[in-house]
């Protein structure tokens, strides 16, 4: 069903993001700093309830990522799309095998 496909798509995108942040030198240091802040409860950007409810505000995630690891959002989006295309082996239009 469509809702299952949406959840699976979201899950796949989330994992791709984590792998990119963990493995790309441009993002790794900030990603580790972000994880340390989350683990210690010392995040400087409010993304949701600070409890076990797992409630968060998607509209605040961009600000959260920018605070810890992204200076240029446009470049980040390009890097993410390139990373996903590379991992999924999707070619750019007109690109030869």
N, C-alpha and C positions, 0 to 999 in steps of 0.2 A: 504494500500500500504506500501511498505518497508520504505519509508521515514517517514511516519506517525509512524510506529513501532519504528524506530530509535529515533525519537523525544520523544515518550512516554517512551522509555527505558531510555533515558538521563534524562528526567524529574524525573522519579522514582528514579534513582540513585542519582540525586542531592538532592532530598528530604530526602532520606535515610542518605546521608552524613550530612545534616543540623541537622536532628534529633539526629544522633549519636554525633555530636559535641556539641549539646546543652544539651544532657542528660547524657553523660558519664563524670564522674568526671575528668578523665585524660585529657580531651580536653576542658571542659567547660570554664575554666578561660581564656585560650588562645583564644578561640572562641569569648568570650565577648570582650576581648582586641582588637581582629581583627575587630569586628563590630564597636567598638568605633572609631578606627583609620579610617575606611572607612567612617563612618558617619561624622567625622570631617575633612575629606580630608587630613589626615596626615599619609597616608600609607607610609611605608619606602621601599616598593617594588613596582616597576612599572609593572602593569599588562595590561595596555592599555591606551587609551585616557582618560584624565581627563575631560570628558565632558558628555553630555547626549546621546552620540552616542551608548552607550552600546557595543562598540567594545573593545574586550580584546584579549589577546594573551594566548591561552591555554598552550603553552609551558612554560609560566611564573607562572602558578598557583601553581605548585609543590613548587617552590621557595617561593612563597607567603605564602602558608600553613606552610612550614618549618620555616619560619621566626617567625610566630606568635604562632604556637601550636604543631609542630611535631619535636621531636628530632630524632626519629628512624623511617625512612620511611618504612622499612620492617615490623616493628611492627604495624605501622599505617595501612598498607595494610591488614595485618592479622586481626586486630581489625575490620576493615571495612567489610571484607568478613564475619567474624563471626557474626557481627551485622546484616548484611543483611540476612544471613542464618537463624538467630534466628527469625527475624521479619517475614520472608517469610516461616518459619517453614520447611526449607530445611535441611535435615540430611546429615552429612558427609557420604561418602561411607563406608558401613559396620556398621554404627551406627544403633542401635536398637531403635524402637519407645518407 
